[in-house]
Amino acid sequence: METKRIALISVHGDPAVEVGKEEAGGQNVYVRQVGEALAKQGWVVDMFTRKTSVTQPSIVQHTANCRTIRLEAGPQTFIPRDEIFNYLPAFVQQFLQFQENQGIKYSVVHTNYWLSSWVGMELKKIQNIKQVHTYHSVGAVKYNTITDIPPIASTRLATEKACLETSDRIVATSPQEKQHLQKLVSEQGCIDIIPCGTDISRFGAISSSEARLSLGMSKSSLVVLYVGRFDKRKGIETLVRAIKRSIFIGLADIRLIIVGGSRPGKSDGIERERIENIVDELGLREYVTFPGRINHNRLPYYYAASNICVVPSHYEPFGLVTIEAMASGTPVVGSDVGGLQFTVVPEHTGLLCPPQDEIAFSEAIDRILSRPEWQKQLGKASRKRVETMFSWDGVAQQLSELYTSLMDETAVSMPISA
């Protein structure tokens, strides 16, 4: 029987890196979890990314059939994603060289984010290969939410349009993302909706009392949680200002925990410093804690210990944090944008607010915290929704069926040898 082999390409999002480091967030989790779940279903999975340090191993073996392969493309140091494009030709050559050295060939590549989509389109020009692509972030949407448009924007927009029109299949993670692609990028393209997932056995296995005891939290505190990168687009400032309003109206026992990594002097470190300055200016230092990056095994404790998880992003194509919190039985207050409109069911699993509206976020947080029984109902409904729709095994099964159908198309189109 022919080996079922798949290449997942994530140029800037290393699946083997610790989540919470700079440029390490939902995409890293998505690729890693999809890869490991596919391996359990019988696939041999190679996940390709760019090597960012001379001390990093070139190959990281996660499970028997799933590994991360780091290719040398440009300086072996961290490079912001908006500055990686010129190193992509080297990435393509390294990928082809790896195939040759290993004596293998991939029939399908699943590319992630626009940088990887360029790699996939170049590979299609060189060899008979099928490309599946997941955007993770859509430039046409992102640039509508920011004022400082980067120089790479025109290249990104052109690449995303070409990818939509030439890929064998696009995987949108929500109906909202599919609509954005068709409306803002191109009417051409073959799009399937396959959501992101989460580990429903890891999140939700710990009680709130057990989690608070382990983390040294008071049983009576009202705990609001943020998990993610330090980035202006993540809306942390909106959340901090909302908490100030909530304290002002009388929720004095409220506590905000902002979980995420930072590197001093780098973009996320600079943003964390800015947020901490706002916390100090508002007189919130005793109410807000910054535990930094949290170990993979400890993160479920933070979700379980929290009354609410807030996802205040200016835009979010899907939002893995949302379903991690929901799987933990923790209601979500999120921005009424993108994939959050798909994952969160207003008044049933949580609440949605206009992005960057601190008054609306404060009111939504207050509504849930002031009604503990409703909070429990929202939490139970959240867990049930994730169990039904967002497990990694279910996501991997849908992707497996997609890859198989594309491989079958390749086999049919191959010429028969004389």
C-alpha positions as CSV (number, residue, x, y, z in Angstrom):
1,M,0.0,0.0,0.0
2,E,1.3,3.4,-0.9
3,T,2.4,5.6,2.0
4,K,0.0,8.5,2.7
5,R,2.5,11.4,2.9
6,I,1.6,15.0,3.4
7,A,3.7,18.2,3.7
8,L,2.4,21.0,5.9
9,I,4.3,24.3,5.1
10,S,4.4,27.1,7.7
11,V,7.3,29.3,6.9
12,H,7.2,31.7,9.8
13,G,5.1,29.7,12.2
14,D,7.3,27.0,13.7
15,P,5.1,24.1,14.9
16,A,7.8,23.0,17.3
17,V,8.3,26.3,19.0
18,E,6.8,27.2,22.4
19,V,3.6,29.0,21.8
20,G,3.7,32.6,23.2
21,K,7.1,33.5,21.8
22,E,7.3,36.3,19.3
23,E,5.3,35.5,16.2
24,A,4.1,32.2,17.8
25,G,0.4,31.9,18.2
26,G,-2.7,30.2,16.8
27,Q,-1.0,29.2,13.5
28,N,1.7,27.3,15.2
29,V,-0.9,25.4,17.3
30,Y,-3.0,24.7,14.2
31,V,-0.2,23.2,12.2
32,R,1.2,21.1,15.1
33,Q,-2.2,19.8,16.2
34,V,-3.3,19.0,12.6
35,G,0.0,17.3,12.0
36,E,-0.2,15.1,15.0
37,A,-3.9,14.3,14.5
38,L,-3.2,13.3,10.9
39,A,-0.4,11.1,12.0
40,K,-2.8,9.2,14.3
41,Q,-5.0,8.6,11.3
42,G,-2.2,6.9,9.3
43,W,-0.5,9.8,7.5
44,V,3.3,10.4,7.5
45,V,3.4,14.1,8.2
46,D,6.4,16.5,7.6
47,M,5.9,20.1,8.8
48,F,8.3,22.6,7.2
49,T,9.3,25.9,8.7
50,R,12.2,28.3,8.6
51,K,15.1,27.8,10.9
52,T,15.6,30.9,13.1
53,S,18.6,29.9,15.3
54,V,21.8,28.0,14.8
55,T,21.1,26.2,18.0
56,Q,17.7,24.8,16.8
57,P,17.7,21.2,15.7
58,S,17.0,20.8,12.0
59,I,14.5,18.0,12.7
60,V,12.2,17.7,15.7
61,Q,10.4,14.3,15.9
62,H,7.0,14.8,17.6
63,T,5.5,11.3,17.1
64,A,6.5,8.3,15.1
65,N,5.0,9.7,11.9
66,C,5.0,13.4,12.6
67,R,8.1,15.7,12.6
68,T,9.0,19.4,12.1
69,I,11.7,20.1,9.5
70,R,13.5,23.5,9.8
71,L,15.0,24.7,6.5
72,E,17.8,27.3,6.2
73,A,16.3,30.2,4.3
74,G,18.1,33.5,5.1
75,P,19.9,34.4,8.3
76,Q,19.3,31.9,11.1
77,T,17.8,34.4,13.4
78,F,14.3,35.8,14.1
79,I,12.9,37.9,11.2
80,P,9.5,39.6,11.4
81,R,7.0,38.0,9.0
82,D,6.8,41.2,6.9
83,E,10.5,40.9,6.1
84,I,10.7,37.2,5.1
85,F,9.4,37.4,1.5
86,N,12.8,37.8,-0.1
87,Y,14.0,34.6,1.5
88,L,11.2,32.4,0.1
89,P,13.1,31.4,-3.1
90,A,15.8,29.9,-0.8
91,F,13.0,28.1,1.1
92,V,11.7,26.5,-2.1
93,Q,15.1,25.3,-3.1
94,Q,15.7,23.8,0.4
95,F,12.4,22.1,0.2
96,L,13.2,20.5,-3.1
97,Q,16.7,19.5,-1.9
98,F,15.1,17.9,1.1
99,Q,12.8,15.8,-1.1
100,E,15.8,14.7,-3.2
101,N,18.0,13.8,-0.3
102,Q,15.2,11.8,1.4
103,G,14.1,10.2,-1.9
104,I,10.5,11.2,-1.3
105,K,7.9,13.3,-3.1
106,Y,4.8,14.9,-1.8
107,S,1.7,14.7,-3.8
108,V,-0.1,17.4,-1.7
109,V,1.2,20.4,0.2
110,H,-0.9,22.2,2.7
111,T,0.4,25.8,3.0
112,N,-0.4,28.1,5.9
113,Y,-0.4,32.0,5.7
114,W,0.4,34.0,2.6
115,L,4.1,33.5,2.7
116,S,3.8,29.8,2.6
117,S,1.2,30.1,-0.2
118,W,3.9,31.7,-2.4
119,V,6.1,28.7,-1.7
120,G,3.3,26.3,-2.7
121,M,2.6,28.1,-5.9
122,E,6.2,28.0,-6.9
123,L,6.4,24.2,-6.1
124,K,3.4,23.7,-8.4
125,K,5.3,25.3,-11.3
126,I,8.2,22.9,-10.8
127,Q,6.5,19.6,-10.1
128,N,3.1,17.9,-10.3
129,I,1.8,18.7,-6.9
130,K,-1.6,19.7,-5.4
131,Q,-1.9,22.7,-3.1
132,V,-4.3,23.2,-0.2
133,H,-4.1,26.5,1.5
134,T,-5.3,28.0,4.8
135,Y,-5.0,31.8,5.1
136,H,-5.0,32.3,8.9
137,S,-5.2,36.0,8.2
138,V,-6.5,37.8,5.2
139,G,-4.5,40.9,4.1
140,A,-7.6,42.7,2.6
141,V,-9.3,42.4,6.0
142,K,-6.2,43.2,8.1
143,Y,-5.3,46.3,6.2
144,N,-8.8,47.7,6.8
145,T,-8.2,47.6,10.6
146,I,-4.8,49.4,10.7
147,T,-3.5,52.7,9.6
148,D,0.2,51.8,9.3
149,I,0.2,49.8,6.1
150,P,3.5,48.0,5.6
151,P,5.5,48.2,2.4
152,I,4.9,44.5,1.7
153,A,1.1,45.0,1.5
154,S,0.8,45.1,-2.3
155,T,2.9,41.9,-2.6
156,R,0.8,40.2,0.0
157,L,-2.5,41.2,-1.6
158,A,-1.4,40.0,-5.1
159,T,-0.1,36.7,-3.6
160,E,-3.3,36.0,-1.7
161,K,-5.4,36.7,-4.8
162,A,-3.2,34.4,-7.0
163,C,-3.4,31.7,-4.3
164,L,-7.2,31.8,-4.1
165,E,-7.4,31.6,-7.9
166,T,-4.8,28.8,-8.5
167,S,-4.8,26.5,-5.4
168,D,-6.6,23.2,-5.8
169,R,-8.5,23.9,-2.6
170,I,-8.8,26.6,0.0
171,V,-9.6,25.7,3.6
172,A,-11.5,28.5,5.3
173,T,-11.9,28.1,9.0
174,S,-15.3,29.7,9.2
175,P,-18.2,30.8,7.0
176,Q,-17.2,34.4,7.7
177,E,-13.7,33.9,6.3
178,K,-15.1,32.3,3.2
179,Q,-17.3,35.3,2.7
180,H,-14.4,37.7,3.1
181,L,-12.3,35.8,0.6
182,Q,-15.0,35.8,-2.0
183,K,-15.9,39.5,-1.4
184,L,-12.5,41.1,-0.8
185,V,-10.0,38.8,-2.6
186,S,-11.5,37.1,-5.6
187,E,-14.8,35.5,-6.7
188,Q,-12.7,32.6,-8.2
189,G,-11.5,29.7,-6.1
190,C,-12.6,26.5,-4.6
191,I,-13.3,26.9,-0.9
192,D,-14.1,24.3,1.8
193,I,-15.0,25.2,5.3
194,I,-13.1,23.1,7.9
195,P,-12.8,24.8,11.3
196,C,-9.9,24.8,13.7
197,G,-9.9,22.4,16.6
198,T,-8.8,21.9,20.1
199,D,-7.8,19.1,22.4
200,I,-11.0,18.4,24.2
201,S,-9.3,15.9,26.6
202,R,-6.7,18.4,27.8
203,F,-9.0,21.4,28.1
204,G,-11.9,20.8,30.5
205,A,-10.4,18.1,32.6
206,I,-9.7,20.4,35.6
207,S,-12.2,21.9,38.0
208,S,-12.2,25.5,38.8
209,S,-11.5,24.9,42.5
210,E,-8.6,22.6,41.7
211,A,-7.2,25.1,39.2
212,R,-7.4,28.0,41.6
213,L,-5.8,26.0,44.4
214,S,-2.9,25.1,42.1
215,L,-2.4,28.7,40.9
216,G,-2.8,30.2,44.4
217,M,-5.9,32.2,43.5
218,S,-8.7,33.2,45.9
219,K,-11.9,31.3,45.6
220,S,-13.9,34.5,45.6
221,S,-12.0,36.6,43.0
222,L,-13.7,37.3,39.7
223,V,-11.0,36.3,37.2
224,V,-10.9,37.7,33.7
225,L,-8.3,36.0,31.4
226,Y,-6.5,37.1,28.2
227,V,-4.3,34.6,26.3
228,G,-2.3,35.5,23.3
229,R,0.5,37.5,21.7
230,F,1.2,41.1,22.6
231,D,0.2,42.9,19.4
232,K,-1.9,46.1,19.1
233,R,-4.3,44.2,16.8
234,K,-5.1,41.9,19.7
235,G,-7.0,44.7,21.5
236,I,-5.4,44.2,24.9
237,E,-5.6,48.0,25.6
238,T,-9.4,47.8,25.0
239,L,-9.6,45.0,27.6
240,V,-7.5,46.9,30.2
241,R,-9.6,50.0,29.9
242,A,-12.8,47.9,30.1
243,I,-11.5,46.4,33.4
244,K,-11.0,50.0,34.7
245,R,-14.6,50.8,34.0
246,S,-15.8,47.5,35.7
247,I,-13.8,48.4,38.8
248,F,-15.2,51.9,38.8
249,I,-18.8,50.6,38.9
250,G,-18.1,48.4,41.9
251,L,-16.5,45.0,40.8
252,A,-13.6,45.6,43.2
253,D,-12.7,41.9,43.5
254,I,-12.0,41.6,39.7
255,R,-8.6,40.3,38.6
256,L,-7.2,40.5,35.1
257,I,-4.6,37.9,34.0
258,I,-2.8,38.7,30.7
259,V,-1.0,35.5,29.6
260,G,1.5,35.7,26.8
261,G,5.2,35.8,26.0
262,S,7.4,38.7,25.2
263,R,11.0,39.4,24.2
264,P,12.4,42.7,25.5
265,G,13.2,45.1,22.6
266,K,11.2,43.0,20.1
267,S,7.7,44.0,18.8
268,D,5.8,42.0,21.4
269,G,8.1,43.1,24.2
270,I,7.5,46.8,23.2
271,E,3.7,46.2,23.1
272,R,3.8,44.5,26.6
273,E,5.7,47.5,27.9
274,R,3.1,49.9,26.4
275,I,0.2,47.9,28.0
276,E,2.0,47.8,31.4
277,N,2.4,51.6,31.2
278,I,-1.4,51.9,30.5
279,V,-2.1,49.6,33.5
280,D,0.1,51.9,35.7
281,E,-1.5,55.1,34.3
282,L,-5.0,53.7,35.2
283,G,-3.9,52.7,38.7
284,L,-4.6,49.0,37.9
285,R,-1.3,47.4,39.0
286,E,-2.9,45.6,42.0
287,Y,-5.7,44.2,39.7
288,V,-3.6,43.0,36.7
289,T,-0.9,40.3,36.5
290,F,1.4,39.3,33.7
291,P,2.6,35.7,34.2
292,G,4.3,35.7,30.8
293,R,4.5,32.5,28.7
294,I,2.7,29.6,30.3
295,N,3.9,26.0,30.0
296,H,1.7,23.9,27.7
297,N,0.7,21.7,30.6
298,R,-0.3,24.7,32.8
299,L,-2.4,26.6,30.4
300,P,-5.6,24.5,31.0
301,Y,-5.4,25.6,34.7
302,Y,-5.6,29.3,33.8
303,Y,-8.7,28.7,31.6
304,A,-10.4,26.6,34.3
305,A,-9.6,29.1,37.0
306,S,-11.2,32.0,35.1
307,N,-14.8,33.2,35.1
308,I,-14.4,34.7,31.6
309,C,-11.9,34.6,28.8
310,V,-11.8,37.8,26.7
311,V,-10.7,37.9,23.0
312,P,-10.8,41.6,22.1
313,S,-9.0,41.3,18.7
314,H,-9.6,44.0,16.1
315,Y,-9.9,41.0,13.7
316,E,-9.6,37.3,14.1
317,P,-10.0,34.8,11.3
318,F,-10.8,32.0,13.8
319,G,-9.4,32.4,17.3
320,L,-8.0,29.2,18.8
321,V,-8.0,30.7,22.3
322,T,-11.8,31.0,22.0
323,I,-12.4,27.3,21.7
324,E,-9.7,26.4,24.2
325,A,-11.6,28.5,26.7
326,M,-15.0,27.1,25.7
327,A,-13.6,23.6,25.9
328,S,-12.7,24.4,29.5
329,G,-16.2,25.5,30.3
330,T,-15.2,29.2,30.4
331,P,-17.5,31.7,28.6
332,V,-16.0,34.0,26.1
333,V,-16.5,37.7,25.6
334,G,-15.1,38.5,22.1
335,S,-15.1,41.0,19.4
336,D,-17.9,40.8,16.9
337,V,-15.6,40.0,14.0
338,G,-14.5,37.2,11.7
339,G,-14.3,33.7,13.0
340,L,-15.5,34.8,16.5
341,Q,-18.9,35.2,15.0
342,F,-18.8,31.5,14.2
343,T,-17.3,30.1,17.4
344,V,-19.2,32.2,19.9
345,V,-23.0,32.0,20.0
346,P,-24.2,35.3,21.6
347,E,-26.3,34.8,24.8
348,H,-25.7,31.0,24.6
349,T,-21.9,30.5,25.0
350,G,-20.8,34.1,25.6
351,L,-21.1,37.6,24.3
352,L,-19.8,39.6,21.3
353,C,-18.9,43.3,21.3
354,P,-17.9,45.9,18.7
355,P,-14.1,45.8,18.4
356,Q,-12.2,48.6,20.3
357,D,-15.3,49.5,22.3
358,E,-14.2,49.5,25.9
359,I,-17.7,50.5,27.1
360,A,-19.3,47.5,25.4
361,F,-16.6,45.1,26.7
362,S,-17.0,46.4,30.2
363,E,-20.8,46.0,30.1
364,A,-20.5,42.4,28.7
365,I,-17.9,41.4,31.3
366,D,-20.2,42.9,34.1
367,R,-23.3,41.1,32.8
368,I,-21.6,37.7,33.1
369,L,-19.7,38.3,36.3
370,S,-22.8,39.6,38.1
371,R,-24.8,36.5,37.2
372,P,-22.9,33.4,38.4
373,E,-25.7,31.0,37.5
374,W,-25.8,32.3,34.0
375,Q,-22.0,32.1,33.8
376,K,-22.3,28.4,34.6
377,Q,-24.9,27.9,31.9
378,L,-22.8,29.7,29.4
379,G,-19.8,27.5,30.3
380,K,-21.7,24.3,30.0
381,A,-23.1,25.3,26.6
382,S,-19.6,26.3,25.5
383,R,-18.1,22.9,26.3
384,K,-20.9,21.1,24.5
385,R,-20.4,23.3,21.4
386,V,-16.7,22.5,21.2
387,E,-17.3,18.8,21.8
388,T,-19.7,18.7,18.9
389,M,-17.9,20.9,16.4
390,F,-14.2,21.6,17.2
391,S,-12.2,18.5,18.1
392,W,-8.8,18.1,16.4
393,D,-9.6,14.5,15.4
394,G,-12.7,15.7,13.6
395,V,-10.8,18.4,11.9
396,A,-8.0,16.0,10.8
397,Q,-10.6,13.6,9.5
398,Q,-12.1,16.2,7.2
399,L,-8.6,17.3,6.0
400,S,-7.7,13.6,5.5
401,E,-10.7,13.1,3.2
402,L,-9.8,16.3,1.3
403,Y,-6.1,15.3,0.8
404,T,-7.2,11.8,-0.3
405,S,-9.6,13.1,-2.9
406,L,-6.8,15.4,-4.3
407,M,-4.3,12.5,-4.4
408,D,-6.9,10.4,-6.3
409,E,-7.2,13.2,-8.8
410,T,-3.4,13.2,-9.3
411,A,-3.4,9.4,-9.8
412,V,-6.1,9.6,-12.4
413,S,-4.3,12.4,-14.3
414,M,-0.9,10.6,-14.3
415,P,0.0,9.1,-17.7
416,I,0.1,5.3,-17.9
417,S,3.6,4.0,-18.7
418,A,4.0,1.9,-21.8
